[in-house]
Amino acid sequence: MNRLAFIIFTTLLVSCQNDTETNNNNYKDENTTAPIVSETDPTHLADEEINEPPPQIEQNSPPPPESPESPESPDLPGSPPPPLPTPTSPENMARNNNECPSPLPESWIFCDDFEAGEPNSNTYFELNLNGGNFHLTTDQSASGNHSMEVQWDTGMVEAGNLKVTFGDAPMKTMYRSDEQFDEVYWRMYVRHQDGWQGSPDKLSRATMFVENNWSQGMIAHLWSAGDVLLGDPAHCIADDVPICTKYNDFIHLKWLGQMRGETPIFSRSDAGQWRCIEGRVRLNTPGLNDGIFEFWIDDNLESSRSDLNWRGAYTDHGINAVFFENYWNAGAPEPLKRWFDDLAIATTRIGCHPTEHFLAKRQ
């Protein structure tokens, strides 16, 4: 009898364990999203950029001077980058499968992982969805379930953009309007479709607006040059006074020397994977040539300068806008797609913070 009772007890125990495992496997999180918001008419359209020169290495522009490395100055090229947030820091506490922390850390100005729905005028100073060429999708995402997909048709130049203003922007400012920012970081994730070909020019820029007519004091461009990312700094201040009279005033802009990246993110071989791109600008100390421009791909420093004169001694405005762009100067060579996700702007390093979700999508 004791042996029979033991066999019955063992059989019942195994049955209970199997039921528990079945219930666990059937469980899954339910993700809800806000309804898609239709495109709103922008409050102002900037001058078209058709006349903007393509980002090619300028023959008359000397290469950036090399700066000596110094262990005492973390801002010089070759020095270790500022530390990134740790997995237990506030920047990571509420991220889960989405990228934007909630609430945002004090150093963050803006974040959009597109999990709340399609971009709208409550989030962006200006947006151009180009009649649906730039739209919310669930086909690809670097985090969560959503990203913004851009579809170029053959010959298409402008395929859509998102513009963020903050600080002391003389137009409508969307974030932290009571502050002036001399240093800004901006981060985005980008993925090009399998079989990608071509160099799509505009990607992003940080800029200083000095008048309500969109005239600028400086621009830190990040755009393509062949297969690699190119930093192309420019300023528009002479004798400590802004001299540009409109947006993209190329007659008065002074180009400060281009900065080539190394990773071929626009090549066919690199297509089909997410890349994390982050830029940094720090305005020069008034009167000195110590301004900084640098950019990273997947947290690897691609190019850096710390000898720039962004503004002379002008201090009436700081950096106050970042644009995320899809503008192909010569037009797309064929129908092509790419995706943006997890846009962020901050006053300290943002970093890529790859979650397991992101790493799985990189494979």
C-alpha positions as CSV (number, residue, x, y, z in Angstrom):
1,M,0.0,0.0,0.0
2,N,2.8,2.4,0.8
3,R,4.4,1.8,-2.6
4,L,1.1,2.3,-4.5
5,A,0.4,5.6,-2.5
6,F,3.9,6.9,-3.5
7,I,3.3,6.2,-7.2
8,I,-0.1,8.0,-7.1
9,F,1.4,11.0,-5.3
10,T,4.3,11.3,-7.9
11,T,1.9,11.2,-10.8
12,L,-0.3,14.0,-9.4
13,L,2.8,16.2,-8.7
14,V,4.1,15.9,-12.3
15,S,0.6,16.7,-13.7
16,C,0.5,19.9,-11.6
17,Q,3.9,21.1,-12.8
18,N,2.9,20.6,-16.5
19,D,-0.3,22.6,-16.0
20,T,1.8,25.5,-14.5
21,E,4.3,25.5,-17.4
22,T,1.4,25.6,-19.9
23,N,-0.2,28.6,-18.2
24,N,3.1,30.5,-18.2
25,N,3.7,29.8,-21.9
26,N,0.3,31.1,-22.8
27,Y,0.8,34.4,-21.0
28,K,1.8,37.5,-23.0
29,D,1.9,41.3,-22.5
30,E,-0.8,43.3,-24.1
31,N,0.5,46.4,-25.8
32,T,-1.9,49.3,-26.4
33,T,-1.2,52.3,-28.6
34,A,-2.8,55.6,-29.1
35,P,-4.8,56.1,-32.3
36,I,-2.9,57.5,-35.2
37,V,-3.1,61.3,-35.4
38,S,-3.5,62.7,-38.9
39,E,-0.9,65.1,-40.3
40,T,-1.5,68.7,-39.4
41,D,-0.6,71.7,-41.6
42,P,2.8,73.1,-40.5
43,T,2.6,76.6,-39.2
44,H,5.5,77.7,-41.3
45,L,7.4,76.1,-44.2
46,A,11.1,76.8,-44.4
47,D,12.6,77.8,-47.7
48,E,13.2,74.8,-49.9
49,E,16.8,73.5,-49.8
50,I,17.2,72.7,-53.5
51,N,20.0,75.3,-53.7
52,E,21.9,73.8,-50.8
53,P,25.3,72.6,-51.9
54,P,25.7,68.8,-51.8
55,P,27.9,67.6,-49.0
56,Q,31.0,66.9,-50.9
57,I,34.5,67.6,-49.6
58,E,35.3,71.1,-50.5
59,Q,38.5,71.7,-52.5
60,N,39.2,75.0,-50.9
61,S,38.5,73.7,-47.4
62,P,41.7,72.6,-45.6
63,P,41.4,69.4,-43.4
64,P,40.6,70.0,-39.8
65,P,43.8,70.6,-37.8
66,E,44.8,67.8,-35.5
67,S,44.5,68.6,-31.8
68,P,46.9,67.1,-29.3
69,E,45.5,64.5,-27.0
70,S,45.5,65.4,-23.3
71,P,44.4,63.1,-20.5
72,E,43.4,66.3,-18.6
73,S,40.9,67.4,-21.2
74,P,38.1,64.9,-22.0
75,D,36.8,67.1,-24.8
76,L,39.8,66.7,-27.1
77,P,39.8,64.1,-29.9
78,G,41.1,60.8,-28.8
79,S,40.0,61.2,-25.2
80,P,37.5,58.9,-23.6
81,P,33.9,60.0,-24.2
82,P,31.8,61.2,-21.3
83,P,30.4,58.2,-19.3
84,L,27.1,56.8,-20.4
85,P,24.2,56.0,-18.1
86,T,24.4,52.7,-16.3
87,P,21.6,50.1,-16.5
88,T,20.4,51.2,-13.0
89,S,20.5,54.9,-13.7
90,P,17.3,57.0,-14.0
91,E,17.7,57.0,-17.8
92,N,17.1,53.2,-17.8
93,M,14.7,52.8,-15.0
94,A,11.5,53.0,-17.0
95,R,12.6,52.1,-20.5
96,N,11.5,48.5,-20.8
97,N,10.9,47.8,-24.5
98,N,10.4,51.5,-25.3
99,E,13.3,53.9,-25.5
100,C,12.0,57.1,-24.0
101,P,12.3,57.2,-20.2
102,S,9.3,58.3,-18.1
103,P,9.7,60.8,-16.7
104,L,12.5,62.3,-18.7
105,P,15.8,62.8,-16.9
106,E,16.6,66.4,-16.1
107,S,19.3,66.5,-18.8
108,W,16.9,65.4,-21.5
109,I,15.1,68.1,-23.5
110,F,13.0,65.9,-25.9
111,C,12.4,62.2,-26.7
112,D,10.0,60.5,-29.2
113,D,10.0,56.7,-29.6
114,F,6.7,56.9,-31.6
115,E,4.8,54.6,-29.3
116,A,2.3,57.4,-28.6
117,G,1.2,57.7,-32.2
118,E,2.1,59.6,-35.3
119,P,4.0,62.9,-34.9
120,N,1.8,66.0,-34.5
121,S,2.1,69.8,-33.9
122,N,1.9,69.3,-30.2
123,T,5.2,67.6,-30.2
124,Y,7.1,69.2,-33.1
125,F,7.5,72.8,-34.1
126,E,7.1,71.8,-37.7
127,L,6.5,68.5,-39.4
128,N,6.3,67.5,-43.0
129,L,4.9,64.1,-43.7
130,N,5.0,64.7,-47.4
131,G,1.5,63.4,-48.1
132,G,2.2,60.0,-46.5
133,N,5.7,59.3,-47.7
134,F,6.9,59.8,-44.1
135,H,4.5,57.8,-41.9
136,L,4.1,55.7,-38.7
137,T,4.7,52.0,-39.2
138,T,4.9,48.7,-37.2
139,D,6.9,47.0,-39.9
140,Q,10.2,48.0,-38.2
141,S,11.2,49.4,-34.8
142,A,14.4,49.8,-32.8
143,S,12.4,49.6,-29.6
144,G,8.8,49.1,-28.8
145,N,6.5,48.4,-31.8
146,H,6.6,51.6,-33.9
147,S,9.0,53.8,-36.0
148,M,8.7,56.3,-38.8
149,E,9.1,55.0,-42.3
150,V,10.1,57.2,-45.2
151,Q,9.4,56.1,-48.8
152,W,11.3,57.9,-51.6
153,D,9.8,57.5,-55.1
154,T,12.2,57.7,-58.0
155,G,13.5,61.2,-58.4
156,M,11.9,62.4,-55.1
157,V,14.0,65.0,-53.2
158,E,12.0,65.9,-50.1
159,A,10.4,62.9,-48.4
160,G,9.6,64.4,-45.0
161,N,11.1,65.9,-41.9
162,L,10.6,66.6,-38.2
163,K,11.7,69.8,-36.6
164,V,12.2,70.4,-32.8
165,T,12.7,73.8,-31.3
166,F,13.7,74.5,-27.7
167,G,15.3,77.1,-25.4
168,D,15.5,80.6,-26.8
169,A,14.3,79.9,-30.4
170,P,12.8,83.2,-31.6
171,M,10.0,81.4,-33.4
172,K,7.6,79.2,-31.4
173,T,9.7,77.1,-29.0
174,M,8.4,73.8,-27.9
175,Y,10.5,72.8,-24.9
176,R,12.3,74.6,-22.0
177,S,11.7,78.1,-23.3
178,D,13.2,79.8,-20.3
179,E,16.7,78.4,-20.9
180,Q,19.6,79.0,-23.2
181,F,21.7,76.0,-24.4
182,D,25.4,76.2,-25.2
183,E,25.7,72.5,-25.5
184,V,23.4,69.9,-27.0
185,Y,23.5,66.2,-27.9
186,W,21.0,64.6,-30.3
187,R,20.4,60.9,-31.0
188,M,18.5,58.9,-33.6
189,Y,18.2,55.4,-34.8
190,V,18.3,54.8,-38.6
191,R,17.8,51.7,-40.7
192,H,18.1,51.4,-44.5
193,Q,16.1,48.8,-46.4
194,D,17.8,45.6,-47.7
195,G,19.4,46.3,-51.0
196,W,19.8,50.0,-50.3
197,Q,21.8,52.1,-52.7
198,G,22.8,55.7,-52.8
199,S,23.9,58.6,-50.6
200,P,20.7,60.4,-49.3
201,D,22.4,63.7,-48.2
202,K,20.4,65.3,-45.3
203,L,20.0,63.4,-42.1
204,S,20.0,65.9,-39.2
205,R,21.3,69.2,-38.0
206,A,21.5,71.3,-34.8
207,T,21.3,75.0,-35.3
208,M,21.0,78.4,-33.7
209,F,18.2,80.6,-34.9
210,V,18.7,84.3,-34.2
211,E,15.6,85.9,-35.8
212,N,12.0,85.0,-36.3
213,N,12.7,84.9,-40.1
214,W,14.7,81.7,-39.6
215,S,18.1,83.4,-40.0
216,Q,20.8,81.4,-38.3
217,G,24.0,82.0,-36.4
218,M,25.5,78.5,-36.8
219,I,24.7,75.0,-38.2
220,A,26.1,71.6,-37.3
221,H,25.1,69.4,-40.2
222,L,25.2,65.6,-40.2
223,W,24.6,64.3,-43.7
224,S,26.0,61.7,-46.0
225,A,29.2,61.8,-48.2
226,G,29.3,58.6,-50.2
227,D,28.9,55.7,-47.8
228,V,29.9,57.5,-44.6
229,L,28.4,60.1,-42.3
230,L,29.8,63.6,-42.6
231,G,29.9,66.4,-40.1
232,D,29.8,69.8,-41.8
233,P,30.0,72.8,-39.4
234,A,29.2,76.3,-40.5
235,H,28.7,79.7,-38.9
236,C,27.2,83.0,-39.9
237,I,28.6,85.5,-37.4
238,A,31.1,88.3,-38.3
239,D,32.5,90.7,-35.8
240,D,30.3,89.1,-33.2
241,V,27.1,89.9,-35.1
242,P,24.9,87.5,-37.0
243,I,25.0,88.3,-40.7
244,C,22.7,85.7,-42.2
245,T,19.4,87.2,-43.3
246,K,17.3,84.1,-44.0
247,Y,17.3,80.3,-43.6
248,N,20.3,78.6,-45.4
249,D,21.8,81.9,-46.4
250,F,24.7,80.4,-48.3
251,I,26.0,83.8,-49.5
252,H,26.9,84.6,-45.9
253,L,27.6,81.2,-44.3
254,K,31.2,80.3,-43.6
255,W,32.1,76.6,-43.8
256,L,34.5,75.5,-41.0
257,G,35.9,72.3,-42.4
258,Q,34.3,68.9,-43.0
259,M,34.6,65.8,-40.8
260,R,34.4,62.4,-42.3
261,G,33.1,59.4,-40.4
262,E,34.4,55.9,-40.8
263,T,31.5,53.5,-40.7
264,P,29.8,52.9,-44.1
265,I,26.3,53.2,-42.9
266,F,24.9,54.2,-46.3
267,S,26.4,51.2,-48.1
268,R,24.5,48.2,-49.4
269,S,26.5,45.9,-47.2
270,D,25.3,47.8,-44.1
271,A,21.7,47.9,-45.0
272,G,19.0,46.0,-43.1
273,Q,20.3,46.8,-39.6
274,W,19.6,49.6,-37.1
275,R,22.3,52.1,-36.5
276,C,22.4,54.5,-33.5
277,I,23.7,58.0,-34.4
278,E,24.5,60.7,-31.9
279,G,25.9,64.2,-32.4
280,R,27.3,66.8,-30.0
281,V,27.8,70.5,-30.3
282,R,29.3,72.8,-27.7
283,L,29.5,76.5,-28.6
284,N,32.9,78.1,-28.1
285,T,33.7,80.2,-25.1
286,P,33.0,83.8,-26.3
287,G,36.1,85.1,-28.1
288,L,37.9,81.7,-28.2
289,N,38.3,78.9,-30.8
290,D,37.3,76.0,-28.5
291,G,33.9,75.0,-29.8
292,I,33.2,71.3,-30.2
293,F,31.5,69.2,-32.8
294,E,31.6,65.4,-32.7
295,F,29.5,62.4,-33.6
296,W,29.2,58.7,-32.7
297,I,27.8,55.6,-34.4
298,D,26.7,52.8,-32.1
299,D,28.6,54.6,-29.3
300,N,31.9,54.6,-31.3
301,L,33.3,58.0,-31.8
302,E,33.6,58.7,-35.6
303,S,35.0,62.2,-35.7
304,S,35.7,65.0,-33.3
305,R,36.9,68.6,-33.3
306,S,37.5,71.0,-30.4
307,D,38.9,74.1,-32.2
308,L,35.8,75.6,-33.7
309,N,34.7,79.3,-33.6
310,W,30.9,78.8,-33.7
311,R,29.8,82.3,-32.6
312,G,32.7,84.7,-32.0
313,A,31.6,86.6,-28.8
314,Y,27.9,86.5,-29.7
315,T,25.8,85.3,-26.7
316,D,22.2,86.5,-27.4
317,H,21.1,83.0,-28.5
318,G,22.2,79.5,-27.9
319,I,21.5,76.2,-29.8
320,N,17.8,76.1,-30.1
321,A,16.7,73.6,-32.8
322,V,17.4,70.1,-34.1
323,F,16.0,68.9,-37.4
324,F,15.6,65.2,-38.5
325,E,15.5,65.1,-42.3
326,N,15.0,63.1,-45.4
327,Y,16.2,65.3,-48.2
328,W,18.0,63.8,-51.2
329,N,19.6,66.7,-53.2
330,A,19.6,65.0,-56.6
331,G,16.5,62.9,-56.0
332,A,16.4,59.2,-55.1
333,P,17.7,56.9,-57.9
334,E,14.8,54.4,-57.4
335,P,12.0,53.7,-54.9
336,L,13.8,53.3,-51.5
337,K,12.8,53.1,-47.8
338,R,14.4,53.8,-44.5
339,W,13.2,54.2,-40.9
340,F,13.8,56.6,-38.0
341,D,13.2,55.7,-34.4
342,D,14.0,56.8,-30.8
343,L,14.8,60.5,-31.4
344,A,16.3,62.3,-28.4
345,I,17.8,65.6,-27.5
346,A,19.7,66.3,-24.2
347,T,22.5,68.3,-22.6
348,T,24.6,65.2,-21.7
349,R,25.5,62.0,-23.6
350,I,22.4,60.0,-24.5
351,G,24.0,56.8,-25.8
352,C,22.4,53.9,-27.5
353,H,21.3,51.7,-24.5
354,P,20.6,48.6,-26.6
355,T,18.0,46.5,-24.9
356,E,17.6,42.8,-25.7
357,H,14.7,43.9,-28.0
358,F,17.0,46.1,-30.0
359,L,19.9,43.6,-30.2
360,A,17.5,41.0,-31.5
361,K,16.4,43.3,-34.3
362,R,20.0,44.1,-35.2
363,Q,20.6,40.4,-36.2
